[in-house]
Amino acid sequence: SVDDYIARIRAGDRWHDNMLRLVGHWIARGWSDAEILTAAEAMTLPGYTVADTRCEVGQMIAGGRAKWNKPDIARAIEVTDSEQRPTVIDPRTWSGKPLPQCKWLVENWLPMNYVTALFGDGGLGKTLLAQQLLTSVATGQPWLGQPVRQLRAFGLLCEDHEDDLHINQDRIDAAYGIDYQDLGDLRFWPSVGFDNLLMTFDGQATGKGELTQFFDALLGSVIEFGARFVVLDTAADLFGGNENIRSQVRQFITNACGRIAREIDGAVLLCAHPSLSGMASGSGSSGSTAWNNTVRSRLYLTQATADNGEEADPDARVLTRKKSNYARAGETLALRWTEGVMMPSDADADNDDATTRSLVLEEIDRAWRDGQPYSDAPQARSRFILTRLPARTGLSRGAVERAYLALLDSGHIRLELHDSHKNFRGLKATRRTEELKGVPS
């Protein structure tokens, strides 16, 4: 019992082992760090200082919380409750100050310090896009050819089990040319089938939303990890109100999702499903207009449509920036589901001209000199030129393939043995970039 452990500690019997068990018990019971440290101070051994006890018990607490994934809820609540309203501003004080610049996670697509919404019908790849973005932010790799700000990233994913995320991540790693060991700044929290509500309402249309204990647990985990980008997937699992009531939607986005963005000084991506009318109209909206008006940026993922009565490509997608307070709305990215990941498609690629071939040639040369040459074999996975090079450059797979074949035919690149000891083969640039003139397209 607890009393037995305390009695042993006071008697000087294996203080460390018994205290370790007590700390584990208290963490499991939901005690805060402050409560555990206060209780431990009262059991400081003769000859030791309180500071010694706090230091050693603090290490036990940190180890236990990491082992069992039990964040200090009280600390999360204390942090969030510290938020205060800004003071009234006299705009004359801005005179002579540098003009602030908009901060982006992905320029023109996802602003920092705000919530961005990603809408899309089920099965089109919203979660995959979000997982690719989490990976890009955590590793600094481009996302759909767009440069990103590299930060720690955290994903709360309520529709995918761990095995699903594992399968997706393996494909993403192969496309990005990275390894699992490169994902130290990334955390997933799969939560399928649990009560994942972040905010609930009392049933009154004008009532105030209440943040849940799960919200506190989530915020505590995010803060503890040090994440500055958070994905929340999806709104249907997290929002405990009526999607057609504007005040409830606005409170959820501002006081739950937005609060996370403010506390971490970062960005939040909220995934959601559009309504039938939103899909029919092409707006991609859902329920109240507050879903669109409250977020600073809203993206919409759709199936690409065919022209001239032709059959639509089932793997083609279009990502549209439907709303942005800080960039032009209406811009699109043409995407294609390829080998389990979303990649820029030919429709959005650069023209397959000398500039593209030059870029491909320079990238092949760089990879050879860095000791990790591109391979022409799909089995090479992280080095396969038609998956790795598009992910690094933002070019489409089709554009890379045409440029690669043209360079191969013209003798500008060839397959060589890079390391004879390891029998390590790769593509090597054999002629200079300025000699590209005359290479057939």
LINDAWO-V526910 format. One record per backbone hydrogen bond with DSSP energy under -0.5 kcal/mol. CO is the residue of the C=O (numbers start at 1). NH is the residue of the N-H. E is the energy in kcal/mol with one decimal. If there is no record, write none. Layout:
BEGIN
<<CO/NH/E> <CO/NH/E>>
END
This chain:
BEGIN
<<1/5/-1.9> <2/6/-2.5> <3/7/-2.5> <4/8/-2.3> <5/9/-2.3> <6/10/-2.5> <7/11/-1.4> <8/13/-2.8> <9/12/-1.6> <12/14/-0.9> <14/18/-2.3> <15/19/-2.6> <16/20/-2.4> <17/21/-1.6> <18/22/-2.0> <19/23/-2.8> <20/24/-2.0> <21/25/-2.1> <22/26/-2.7> <23/27/-2.6> <24/28/-2.2> <25/29/-1.6> <26/31/-2.6> <27/30/-1.5> <32/36/-2.2> <33/37/-2.7> <34/38/-2.2> <35/39/-2.0> <36/40/-2.4> <37/41/-2.2> <38/42/-1.0> <40/43/-2.0> <41/44/-1.5> <45/48/-1.9> <49/53/-1.8> <50/54/-2.8> <51/55/-2.2> <52/56/-2.2> <53/57/-2.8> <54/58/-2.2> <55/59/-1.4> <56/60/-1.6> <57/61/-2.7> <58/62/-2.3> <59/63/-2.2> <60/64/-2.5> <61/65/-2.8> <62/66/-2.0> <63/67/-2.2> <64/68/-2.4> <65/69/-1.0> <65/70/-1.3> <69/71/-0.6> <71/73/-1.2> <72/76/-1.6> <73/77/-2.5> <74/78/-2.4> <75/79/-2.3> <76/80/-2.4> <77/81/-2.4> <78/82/-0.6> <79/82/-0.9> <80/83/-1.3> <89/91/-0.7> <90/93/-2.4> <91/94/-1.6> <92/95/-1.4> <94/97/-2.2> <103/112/-2.5> <105/149/-2.0> <106/109/-2.3> <106/110/-2.7> <110/105/-3.2> <110/106/-1.5> <111/114/-0.7> <114/268/-1.9> <115/296/-1.7> <115/297/-0.9> <116/270/-2.9> <117/119/-0.6> <117/299/-3.4> <118/272/-2.3> <119/301/-2.9> <121/124/-1.5> <125/129/-2.6> <126/130/-2.6> <127/131/-2.8> <128/132/-2.5> <129/133/-2.1> <130/134/-2.6> <131/135/-2.2> <132/136/-2.5> <133/137/-2.8> <134/138/-2.2> <135/139/-1.6> <136/140/-2.6> <136/141/-0.6> <137/151/-1.6> <142/144/-0.6> <143/146/-2.2> <146/143/-2.9> <147/107/-0.6> <149/151/-0.6> <152/228/-2.4> <152/229/-1.0> <153/187/-1.7> <154/231/-2.2> <155/157/-0.7> <155/189/-2.8> <156/158/-0.6> <156/233/-2.4> <157/191/-2.4> <161/165/-2.1> <162/166/-2.5> <163/167/-2.3> <164/168/-2.4> <165/169/-2.8> <166/170/-2.2> <167/171/-1.6> <168/172/-2.4> <169/173/-3.0> <170/174/-1.8> <171/175/-2.2> <172/176/-2.7> <173/177/-1.3> <173/178/-2.2> <179/182/-2.0> <180/183/-1.8> <183/186/-1.5> <185/153/-2.9> <187/155/-2.5> <189/157/-1.5> <191/194/-1.0> <194/196/-1.0> <198/212/-1.9> <199/240/-1.9> <200/210/-2.8> <204/207/-1.7> <210/200/-2.3> <212/216/-1.6> <213/217/-2.3> <214/218/-2.9> <215/219/-2.9> <216/220/-2.5> <217/221/-2.2> <218/222/-2.6> <219/223/-2.7> <220/224/-2.5> <221/225/-2.0> <222/226/-1.3> <222/227/-1.8> <228/267/-2.1> <229/154/-2.4> <230/269/-2.6> <231/156/-2.9> <231/233/-0.5> <232/271/-2.7> <233/158/-3.6> <234/237/-1.2> <234/238/-0.9> <235/238/-0.5> <235/239/-2.6> <238/198/-2.8> <238/199/-1.2> <238/240/-0.6> <240/201/-0.8> <241/243/-0.6> <242/245/-1.9> <243/288/-2.9> <244/246/-0.7> <245/249/-2.2> <246/250/-2.7> <247/251/-2.1> <248/252/-2.3> <249/253/-2.5> <250/254/-2.7> <251/255/-3.0> <251/256/-0.6> <252/256/-1.3> <252/257/-2.1> <253/258/-2.9> <256/260/-1.6> <257/261/-1.7> <258/262/-2.3> <259/263/-2.7> <260/264/-2.1> <261/265/-0.5> <261/266/-2.3> <262/265/-0.6> <266/113/-2.2> <267/230/-2.1> <268/116/-2.9> <268/270/-0.5> <269/232/-3.0> <269/271/-0.6> <270/118/-2.7> <271/234/-0.5> <271/235/-2.5> <272/120/-1.4> <275/279/-2.1> <276/280/-2.4> <277/281/-2.3> <278/282/-0.9> <278/283/-0.7> <278/284/-2.6> <285/275/-2.4> <288/291/-1.5> <289/292/-0.9> <289/293/-2.7> <290/294/-2.2> <296/325/-2.1> <297/117/-2.4> <298/322/-1.4> <298/323/-1.6> <299/119/-3.1> <300/302/-0.5> <300/320/-2.5> <301/121/-0.6> <302/318/-2.3> <307/310/-2.1> <312/314/-0.6> <313/316/-1.5> <315/337/-3.0> <316/304/-1.8> <317/335/-2.9> <318/302/-2.4> <318/320/-0.6> <319/333/-2.2> <320/300/-2.3> <320/322/-1.2> <321/330/-4.0> <323/298/-2.3> <328/331/-0.6> <331/321/-2.9> <333/319/-2.6> <333/335/-0.5> <334/345/-2.7> <335/317/-2.4> <336/338/-0.7> <336/343/-2.1> <338/341/-1.5> <341/338/-3.2> <341/343/-0.5> <343/336/-2.3> <344/397/-0.7> <345/348/-1.6> <346/349/-1.2> <351/353/-2.3> <353/357/-2.2> <354/358/-2.4> <355/359/-2.2> <356/360/-2.4> <357/361/-2.6> <358/362/-2.6> <359/363/-2.0> <360/364/-2.2> <361/365/-2.3> <362/366/-2.4> <363/367/-2.4> <364/368/-1.9> <365/369/-2.3> <366/370/-1.9> <367/372/-2.0> <368/371/-1.3> <374/427/-2.9> <375/385/-2.4> <377/380/-1.9> <378/381/-1.8> <380/382/-0.9> <380/383/-1.1> <381/384/-1.3> <383/375/-3.2> <384/387/-1.6> <384/388/-2.9> <385/389/-1.1> <385/390/-0.5> <387/391/-1.3> <388/392/-1.6> <389/393/-2.2> <390/394/-2.5> <396/400/-2.2> <397/401/-2.7> <398/402/-2.3> <399/403/-2.2> <400/404/-2.9> <401/405/-2.4> <402/406/-2.1> <403/407/-2.4> <404/408/-2.2> <405/409/-2.6> <406/410/-1.9> <407/412/-1.9> <407/413/-1.1> <408/411/-0.8> <412/430/-3.2> <412/431/-1.1> <414/416/-0.5> <414/428/-2.7> <416/418/-0.7> <416/426/-2.5> <419/423/-1.0> <419/424/-2.1> <423/425/-0.7> <424/418/-2.8> <424/419/-1.4> <426/416/-2.8> <428/414/-1.9> <432/435/-1.3> <433/436/-1.7> <434/437/-0.5> <436/439/-2.4>>
END
